[in-house]
């Protein structure tokens, strides 16, 4: 089974995209952005109206000044106060309207941005949680964290300030150009001519910054991945004295991040002064041409002053828009990666027409099952197995024999490449997810505990369980005594990942959790591996209680656990090579008898 979606996400961290790939990624990002904006379209339209009116009010200033100078002052000499008074009043009204609407616009954009971020953050969490185990086994935890942290922060920065810079800057430049042509067409043409070198410089900046900002995002993501994986695996780092190697690897990543950011700064070091130079040259040309025209009487002094003010205002937003492009490139790269995760499809899809399982007996059957993680490596070839309801099966065999794969198929963490796995005759792919998770529970060696109390962790499989039920479950598997010895008993906070309790105690809590969930099929995948010999003997009685009256599959290297099974299956290379009761197989001369003899000798 290839994981094409994951490969696609990893591909986004390359720098060499084909045209088709770039278009596909861009289209995917635009679809995501459109779906985020759709619920806010009413507020977006209102925001557009507000920003248009507010920008027009701001741009009206120089034109009003020109009118006041060219019309108001001559009228004032004739003792006509109305033109100058009306100009001053209009200037004040435009200023007040512009300020009020800008404030309103800021509030509206903030609400839109927060709504989009809330929606996107929730989508990423819910979607990654729903994705199949194959995705999470291939997509590193550091990269998932980067999607939820640094990538969303980049989009937040764009929504908080970048969009304002773009919308206000673009509208401002358009309105300034219109105002310039209305005041003086010749000055407007000079400004229009200045757009040619401005467009060339901007295009040059865009082409180089796009590549650099993508490299910035990749370098940042690699830093986060390295940090998260180092901290997550800190025990292994300490155990194998990997600190020095990590120091060098992290140092190289930091150096790469510093280098790419240095190139970004150099890029802005050329672009920003270029904008300033163009603005000053354009202003000088308008001043010279306009001054000559004022001298020969073909241009009023107020119109020249307004043209100069407009020319000065025109290039200011261009610098702001350059800063927007900084935020945009970073956010666009982040949106590409987030959209890639959201486009992932669960390898184990929910049924479109699910079958409800009102009462289950627990009979499990593998019918012509073939499974491969990759197309070139088949784990289970044409596998058939029938497990009657209530039977306890022990799976033994060498590492890589396919035992855990069998368990994952039974828990429907994966679907078979061919054939089917059934529960009471119903294909697992047809069962309603709530029925499947209630009917089949898997306890692994990891025994993961979440932050919270001991009682809350036991109640994970049955959130509405009473305290009496929680205590009864703990007693059933032999966990009650050690829980009572904890500082606050069942209310003790286990701390991050169960750091307050030992590995064996975590496993006992996972048994209590499974007992309380009361599934009809229970899978124990190396569930006793973290227990020492005395603890394992202590929990045998609890295991017997846990497995009673239900179908159970035990995967264990420790053959002491196998003794409680009704039936033992020995697997090699994805096939069952021995099948019988523990007593019969031990009495024989096959593979299980050899394994049992070796285990017995190890105890001497």
C-alpha positions in Angstrom: 0.0 0.0 0.0 1.7 3.2 -1.1 1.0 6.4 0.7 0.8 8.8 -2.2 -0.6 11.7 -0.3 2.2 11.7 2.2 4.7 11.6 -0.6 3.0 14.6 -2.0 3.2 16.5 1.2 6.9 15.7 1.5 7.3 16.8 -2.1 6.2 20.3 -1.2 9.4 20.7 0.7 11.4 20.5 -2.5 12.4 23.6 -4.4 12.1 22.2 -7.9 8.4 22.0 -8.9 7.2 21.4 -12.4 4.7 23.8 -13.9 1.9 21.2 -13.5 2.8 20.5 -9.8 3.0 24.3 -9.0 -0.4 24.8 -10.6 -1.9 21.8 -8.8 -0.6 23.1 -5.4 -1.8 26.6 -6.1 -5.3 25.4 -7.1 -5.4 23.3 -4.0 -4.5 26.3 -1.8 -7.0 28.5 -3.5 -9.8 26.0 -3.0 -8.9 25.9 0.7 -8.9 29.7 0.9 -12.2 29.9 -0.9 -13.8 27.5 1.5 -12.5 29.5 4.5 -13.8 32.8 3.1 -17.2 31.5 2.0 -18.9 31.6 5.5 -17.6 35.2 5.9 -18.6 36.5 2.5 -21.2 38.9 3.9 -18.7 40.5 6.2 -16.1 40.5 3.4 -18.4 42.5 1.1 -19.1 45.0 3.9 -15.4 45.3 4.5 -14.8 46.0 0.8 -17.4 48.8 0.8 -16.0 50.4 3.9 -12.4 50.3 2.7 -13.3 51.8 -0.7 -15.2 54.8 0.9 -12.5 55.3 3.6 -9.7 55.3 0.9 -11.6 57.8 -1.2 -12.0 60.0 1.8 -8.2 59.9 2.5 -7.2 60.6 -1.1 -9.5 63.6 -1.4 -7.2 65.8 0.7 -4.7 67.1 -2.0 -7.6 67.8 -4.4 -9.4 69.8 -1.8 -6.1 71.7 -1.0 -5.7 72.5 -4.7 -9.3 73.8 -4.9 -8.8 75.9 -1.8 -5.6 77.5 -3.1 -6.8 78.0 -6.7 -10.4 79.0 -6.0 -10.8 79.7 -2.3 -7.9 82.2 -1.9 -8.9 84.4 -4.9 -12.5 84.4 -3.7 -11.3 85.4 -0.2 -9.5 88.4 -1.6 -13.0 89.5 -2.9 -14.3 88.9 0.6 -16.1 85.7 -0.4 -15.6 83.3 2.5 -17.8 80.5 1.2 -15.3 78.6 -1.1 -12.5 78.5 1.5 -14.9 77.7 4.3 -16.5 74.9 2.3 -13.1 73.5 1.4 -12.0 73.5 5.0 -15.3 71.9 6.1 -15.0 69.2 3.4 -11.4 68.5 4.3 -12.3 68.0 8.0 -15.3 65.8 7.1 -13.2 63.7 4.8 -10.6 63.3 7.5 -13.2 62.3 10.1 -15.0 59.9 7.8 -11.7 58.3 6.7 -10.5 57.8 10.3 -13.9 56.4 11.5 -14.1 54.0 8.6 -10.5 52.9 8.9 -11.2 52.0 12.5 -14.3 50.1 11.5 -12.4 48.4 8.7 -9.7 47.3 11.1 -12.3 45.7 13.4 -14.0 44.0 10.5 -10.8 42.5 9.1 -9.7 41.4 12.6 -13.0 39.5 13.0 -12.7 37.9 9.6 -9.1 36.9 10.3 -9.9 35.3 13.7 -12.9 33.5 12.2 -10.7 32.0 9.4 -7.9 31.1 11.8 -10.4 29.4 14.2 -11.9 27.4 11.3 -8.5 26.5 9.9 -7.0 25.5 13.2 -10.0 23.3 14.0 -10.0 21.7 10.5 -6.3 20.8 10.8 -6.8 19.2 14.3 -10.0 17.3 13.4 -8.7 16.1 10.0 -5.3 14.9 11.2 -7.1 13.1 14.1 -9.4 11.3 11.6 -6.6 10.3 9.2 -5.6 6.6 9.2 -2.7 5.1 11.1 -0.7 4.8 7.8 -0.6 8.6 7.6 0.7 9.1 11.2 3.3 6.4 10.8 4.7 8.2 7.8 4.2 11.9 8.6 6.5 12.9 11.5 5.0 14.4 14.6 7.3 17.4 14.2 5.8 18.2 10.8 2.3 17.9 12.1 3.2 20.3 15.0 4.7 22.7 12.4 1.4 22.8 10.5 -0.5 23.7 13.7 2.1 26.2 15.0 4.5 28.1 12.7 2.4 27.6 9.5 -0.8 28.9 11.2 1.2 31.7 12.7 2.3 32.8 9.3 -1.3 32.9 8.0 -2.3 34.8 11.2 0.4 37.4 10.5 -0.9 37.8 6.9 -4.5 38.1 8.0 -3.7 40.5 10.9 -1.6 43.0 8.9 -0.7 41.8 5.4 -4.2 41.9 3.9 -4.7 45.4 5.3 -1.4 46.5 3.6 -2.4 44.9 0.3 -6.0 46.1 0.1 -5.4 49.6 1.4 -2.2 50.0 -0.5 -3.6 48.8 -3.9 -6.8 50.9 -3.5 -4.8 53.9 -2.3 -2.5 53.8 -5.4 -5.4 53.5 -7.8 -7.3 56.4 -6.1 -4.1 58.5 -6.0 -3.6 57.9 -9.8 -7.2 58.8 -10.5 -6.8 62.0 -8.3 -3.6 62.9 -10.1 -5.3 62.7 -13.6 -8.2 64.7 -12.3 -6.0 67.4 -11.0 -3.5 67.5 -13.9 -3.4 65.1 -16.8 0.3 65.8 -17.6 1.5 64.9 -14.2 -0.7 61.8 -14.3 1.1 60.7 -17.5 4.5 61.2 -15.8 3.2 59.0 -12.9 2.0 56.4 -15.4 5.4 56.3 -17.1 7.0 55.7 -13.7 4.9 52.5 -13.4 7.1 50.8 -16.0 10.3 50.7 -14.0 8.2 50.1 -10.9 6.6 47.0 -12.5 10.0 45.7 -13.6 11.5 46.1 -10.1 8.4 44.5 -8.5 8.5 41.5 -10.8 12.2 41.0 -10.2 11.5 41.1 -6.5 8.6 38.7 -6.7 10.4 36.0 -8.7 13.3 35.9 -6.3 11.4 36.3 -3.1 9.0 33.5 -3.9 11.8 31.0 -4.1 13.5 32.4 -1.0 10.4 32.5 1.2 9.6 28.9 0.3 13.1 28.0 1.4 12.5 30.0 4.6 9.4 27.9 5.4 11.2 24.7 4.7 14.2 25.7 6.9 11.9 26.7 9.7 9.9 23.5 9.5 13.1 21.4 9.6 14.2 23.3 12.7 10.9 22.5 14.4 11.0 18.8 13.4 14.5 18.4 14.7 13.7 20.1 18.0 10.4 18.2 18.6 12.0 14.8 17.7 15.0 15.5 19.9 12.8 16.4 22.9 10.4 13.6 22.3 13.2 11.1 22.1 15.3 12.6 24.9 15.7 9.3 26.7 17.2 7.7 23.6 19.4 10.8 23.1 20.7 10.5 26.7 21.1 6.7 26.4 23.2 6.8 23.3 25.0 10.1 24.0 23.6 11.7 20.9 24.0 15.3 22.3 27.1 16.2 20.2 25.6 14.8 17.0 22.4 16.7 17.7 24.3 19.8 18.4 26.0 19.6 15.0 22.8 18.7 13.1 20.8 21.4 14.8 23.7 23.9 14.2 23.6 23.1 10.5 19.9 23.7 10.4 20.2 27.0 12.2 23.0 28.0 9.9 20.8 27.2 6.8 17.9 29.1 8.3 20.2 32.1 9.0 21.7 32.0 5.5 18.3 32.0 3.7 17.0 34.8 6.0 20.2 36.8 5.2 19.4 36.4 1.4 15.9 37.7 2.1 17.2 40.8 3.9 19.6 41.4 1.0 16.7 41.2 -1.4 14.8 43.9 0.5 18.0 45.9 0.7 17.8 46.3 -3.0 14.0 46.6 -3.4 13.2 49.2 -0.8 15.9 51.7 -1.8 14.8 51.2 -5.5 11.3 52.2 -4.6 12.6 55.3 -2.8 14.7 56.3 -5.7 11.8 55.9 -8.2 9.6 58.0 -6.0 12.1 60.8 -5.7 12.9 60.8 -9.4 9.2 60.9 -10.3 8.6 63.8 -7.8 11.5 65.7 -9.3 10.2 65.3 -12.9 6.7 66.5 -11.9 8.2 69.4 -10.0 10.3 70.5 -13.0 7.6 70.1 -15.6 4.9 71.5 -13.4 7.1 74.5 -12.3 7.7 75.4 -16.0 4.0 75.2 -16.7 3.2 77.4 -13.6 5.7 79.9 -14.9 4.0 80.2 -18.3 0.5 80.2 -16.7 -0.7 76.9 -18.0 -1.0 75.3 -14.6 -2.3 76.7 -11.3 0.0 76.6 -8.3 -2.6 74.7 -6.3 -2.8 72.0 -8.9 1.0 71.6 -8.9 1.0 71.3 -5.1 -1.7 68.6 -5.3 0.2 66.7 -8.0 3.4 66.8 -5.8 1.4 65.5 -2.8 -0.2 62.8 -4.8 3.2 61.7 -6.3 4.7 61.5 -2.8 1.7 59.5 -1.5 1.8 57.1 -4.5 5.1 55.3 -3.7 4.5 55.0 0.0 1.9 52.1 -0.3 4.3 50.4 -2.8 6.7 49.8 0.1 3.9 48.6 2.3 2.8 46.2 -0.4 6.4 44.9 -0.6 6.1 44.1 3.1 2.8 42.4 2.3 4.6 40.3 -0.2 6.9 39.1 2.5 4.0 38.0 4.6 2.1 36.7 1.6 5.0 34.4 0.4 5.4 33.0 3.9 1.7 32.5 4.3 1.3 31.0 0.8 3.9 28.4 1.5 2.3 27.6 4.8 -1.1 27.4 3.1 0.3 25.0 0.6 1.5 22.6 3.3 -1.7 22.9 5.3 -3.9 22.3 2.2 -1.7 19.3 1.5 -2.6 17.8 4.9 -6.3 18.6 4.5 -6.3 17.0 1.1 -5.2 13.7 2.6 -7.8 11.0 2.4 -8.1 8.4 5.2 -6.7 5.1 4.0 -9.4 3.5 6.1 -12.5 5.3 5.0 -15.8 5.3 6.9 -18.5 3.3 5.1 -21.0 5.3 3.0 -23.9 2.9 4.0 -22.8 1.6 7.5 -24.3 -1.5 9.1 -25.2 -1.1 12.8 -24.0 -3.9 15.0 -26.6 -4.0 17.8 -25.3 -7.2 19.5 -22.0 -8.9 18.7 -20.8 -12.3 19.6 -17.1 -11.8 18.6 -16.5 -14.3 15.9 -13.7 -13.1 13.7 -12.7 -14.4 10.2 -10.0 -13.6 7.7 -11.2 -14.6 4.2 -8.5 -14.6 1.4 -6.8 -11.6 3.0 -3.7 -10.2 1.3 -2.0 -7.1 2.7 1.1 -5.1 1.9 2.4 -1.8 3.3 4.2 -1.4 0.0 3.3 -3.0 -3.3 6.7 -4.7 -3.6 6.5 -6.2 0.0 3.5 -8.4 0.8 3.2 -9.1 4.5 0.1 -11.4 4.5 -0.3 -13.6 1.3 -3.7 -15.2 0.9 -4.4 -15.4 4.6 -7.4 -17.4 6.0 -8.3 -17.7 9.6 -11.5 -18.3 11.6 -11.7 -17.4 15.3 -14.8 -18.6 17.1 -16.6 -16.2 19.5 -15.1 -16.4 23.0 -11.9 -18.1 22.0 -8.5 -16.8 23.3 -5.9 -17.0 20.5 -2.1 -16.6 21.1 0.0 -15.4 18.2 3.7 -16.2 18.4 6.5 -16.1 15.9 9.7 -14.3 15.0 9.8 -10.6 14.5 8.4 -9.6 11.2 6.2 -12.7 10.9 3.1 -10.5 10.5 1.5 -10.8 14.0 1.1 -7.1 14.6 -0.1 -6.6 11.1 -2.8 -9.2 11.7 -3.8 -7.3 14.9 -4.0 -4.0 13.0 -6.2 -5.4 10.3 -8.5 -6.9 13.0 -8.7 -3.5 14.7 -9.2 -1.9 11.2 -6.2 0.4 11.5 -5.6 -0.8 8.0 -7.8 -2.4 5.3 -6.7 -5.5 3.4 -5.3 -5.1 -0.1 -7.6 -8.0 -1.1 -10.1 -10.2 0.7 -12.0 -9.2 3.8 -12.0 -9.4 7.6 -15.4 -10.0 9.2 -16.9 -9.7 12.7 -19.9 -12.0 13.1 -20.0 -12.3 9.3 -20.0 -8.5 8.6 -17.1 -7.0 6.7 -15.3 -4.5 9.0 -15.4 -2.0 6.1 -19.2 -2.0 6.4 -19.5 -1.6 10.1 -20.5 1.7 11.6 -17.3 3.3 13.2 -18.9 3.7 16.6 -19.9 0.0 16.6 -16.4 -1.1 15.5 -14.6 0.9 18.1 -17.0 -0.4 20.8 -16.7 -4.0 19.7 -12.9 -4.2 19.2 -10.3 -2.7 21.5 -6.5 -3.0 21.1 -4.1 -2.7 24.0 -0.5 -2.0 22.8 2.9 -2.1 24.5 3.0 1.7 24.5 0.1 2.1 27.0 -0.2 5.8 26.3 -1.6 7.9 29.2 -3.1 11.4 28.6 -2.6 14.4 31.0 -5.3 14.1 33.7 -6.2 11.9 36.6 -5.8 8.2 36.9 -9.6 7.8 36.9 -10.0 9.9 33.7 -7.4 7.7 31.9 -9.2 4.5 33.0 -12.5 6.0 31.8 -11.2 6.8 28.4 -13.1 3.9 26.8 -16.3 4.7 28.7 -16.4 8.5 29.5 -19.7 8.2 31.4 -18.4 5.5 33.8 -19.1 6.0 37.5 -16.4 5.9 40.1 -17.6 2.5 41.3 -17.2 1.1 37.8 -13.7 2.6 37.5 -12.6 1.1 40.8 -14.1 -2.2 39.9 -12.2 -2.3 36.6 -8.9 -1.4 38.4 -9.5 -4.2 40.9 -10.3 -6.7 38.2 -6.9 -6.3 36.6 -4.9 -5.9 39.8 -4.2 -2.1 39.5 -6.3 -1.0 42.6 -3.5 -1.5 45.1 -0.9 0.7 43.5 -3.4 3.4 42.5 -4.4 3.7 46.2 -0.8 4.2 47.1 -0.5 7.2 44.8 -0.6 10.7 46.5 -4.2 11.4 45.6 -5.4 7.9 44.7 -7.6 7.8 41.6 -7.5 11.6 41.4 -3.7 11.7 41.0 -2.6 13.5 37.9 -0.4 11.2 35.9 1.5 14.1 34.4 2.6 14.3 30.8 2.4 10.9 29.1 2.1 9.1 32.4 5.4 10.3 33.8 4.3 9.9 37.4 3.8 6.1 37.1 6.1 3.3 36.0 5.9 1.5 32.6 4.3 -1.6 34.3 1.8 0.6 36.1 0.9 2.3 32.9 0.2 -1.1 31.4 -2.0 -2.1 34.3 -4.0 1.2 33.8 -4.4 0.3 30.1 -5.8 -3.1 31.1 -8.3 -1.4 33.4 -9.2 0.9 30.6 -9.9 -2.0 28.3 -11.8 -3.9 30.9 -14.1 -0.9 31.5 -14.7 -0.5 27.7 -15.9 -4.1 27.7 -15.3 -5.0 24.0 -16.4 -8.3 22.5 -13.0 -8.6 20.9 -9.8 -7.7 22.8 -6.4 -7.5 21.2 -3.2 -7.5 23.3 -0.2 -6.5 21.2 2.9 -7.2 23.3 0.8 -5.7 26.1 2.9 -7.4 28.9 6.3 -6.6 27.4 6.9 -3.7 29.8 6.1 -5.8 32.9 8.9 -7.5 34.9 8.5 -11.2 35.8 6.9 -10.6 39.3 4.6 -8.0 37.8 3.6 -10.3 35.0 2.8 -13.1 37.4 0.8 -10.7 39.5 -1.2 -9.6 36.5 -1.9 -13.1 35.1 -5.1 -13.3 37.3 -6.2 -9.9 36.1 -5.6 -11.0 32.5 -7.7 -14.1 33.0 -10.5 -11.9 34.3 -9.9 -9.4 31.4 -10.1 -12.1 28.7 -13.1 -14.0 30.1 -16.2 -14.3 28.0 -14.8 -12.4 25.0 -12.8 -13.2 21.9 -9.1 -12.4 22.6 -6.0 -12.3 20.5 -2.7 -12.2 22.5 0.6 -11.3 20.7 3.5 -12.0 23.0 7.1 -13.0 22.9 6.9 -14.1 26.5 5.5 -17.5 26.4 4.2 -17.4 30.0 1.4 -15.2 28.7 0.5 -17.8 26.1 -0.4 -20.4 28.7 -3.8 -18.8 29.3 -4.7 -19.1 25.6 -7.2 -21.7 24.3 -5.3 -21.9 21.0 -1.8 -21.0 19.7 -1.0 -19.9 16.2 2.6 -19.9 15.1 3.3 -17.5 12.3 6.2 -17.3 9.9 6.4 -15.0 6.8 2.7 -14.1 7.0 1.5 -17.7 7.2 0.3 -19.9 10.0 2.7 -22.8 10.3 1.3 -24.4 13.5 -2.2 -24.3 15.1 -3.2 -26.1 18.3 -3.6 -25.9 22.0 -0.6 -24.8 24.1 -0.3 -28.3 25.6 -0.4 -30.1 22.3 2.1 -27.9 20.6 4.5 -28.1 23.6 4.3 -31.8 23.5 5.2 -31.9 19.8 8.5 -31.2 18.0 7.5 -28.1 16.0 8.5 -24.5 16.0 6.4 -23.7 19.2 7.9 -26.5 21.1 11.4 -25.2 20.3 10.4 -21.6 21.3 8.9 -22.9 24.5 12.0 -25.0 25.4 14.3 -22.0 24.7 12.1 -19.8 26.9 12.0 -22.4 29.7 15.8 -22.7 29.6 16.2 -18.9 29.9 14.4 -19.0 33.2 16.9 -21.4 34.8 
